[in-house]
Amino acid sequence: MVEDFIALYVKKLVSEPEKIQVNKKELDTNFYEIEIVSSAQDVGRLIGKDGKMIGAIKTIISGSKAKDGNSYRMIVKTQ
């Protein structure tokens, strides 16, 4: 559910939405890593100035912790 939201939201931010991949890995009980893979030119858009964009996405995702009890770590990578 969270990874679907991230994929939908991130695809609206970037210039090449077809290259976006969102992967979710369970690292521990109730702890997941969400990996966003994008083209090199879109990484700056995802991170934003001073990390404000990725910080905002993390804030939204942290709100889901109250609902499902899971914690998330986000990583942005290039293809």
N, C-alpha and C positions, 0 to 999 in steps of 0.2 A: 504494500500500500504506500509506504513512504517513498520507495524508489520510483513508483509510478508518478507520484506527485512531483518529485525532483526532476524526472525526465521531462514531464510536460512543461514545467516552469522554466527549466534550463533551455529547452528548445526554443522558447520564445525570446530568449536573451541573445542568442548567438546568430552569426551570419550563415553558418552551415549546419542547420539542425539535423540533417540526415547523417552527420558524422558523430552525433552524440550517442554514447553508450553509458548506461548506468548499471553498475553491478553491485550486488549486496552479498557480503560474506559474514557468516556468524563466527565471531572470534571467541566468544564465551557465552555463558548463559545470559540472556537479555542484553548482550553487547554486540553490536553489528558495525561493520565498516562499509560505508557506501563510497564507491569509487566512480567518479565522473571522468570519462575519457572523451576528449574533444580534440579538434584540430588545433595546431599551435597558435594560429591567429586568434582563436576564440578564448584561449585561456585567460588573457587579460580582461576580457569582458566578464568572465565568470568570477574571477577574483575581485575585480573592481578596484577603485582607487583606495589605497590603504587597507585593502581587504574588506571593504564595507559590504560588497555584494555577497561574497561567500559568508560573511558574518551574519547577514540578514537571513540567508537561507538556513544557516545553522540555528538561528533563533527560532525560526518557524518550525524546524524539525524538532527542536528541544521541547516545543509545546506538545508534541505527540507523545512524549515520555509520560506525561500525566495520564494519557488515555490507555496506552498499551504497556507501560512499564519498561520499555526497551530504551537503551542508550545507543547513540550513534556517533561515529567518527566519520568525517568526510575527507576524501582525498581527491584532488584534481590532477589528472595526468593528460599528457598529449599522446597522440597516435604515433 
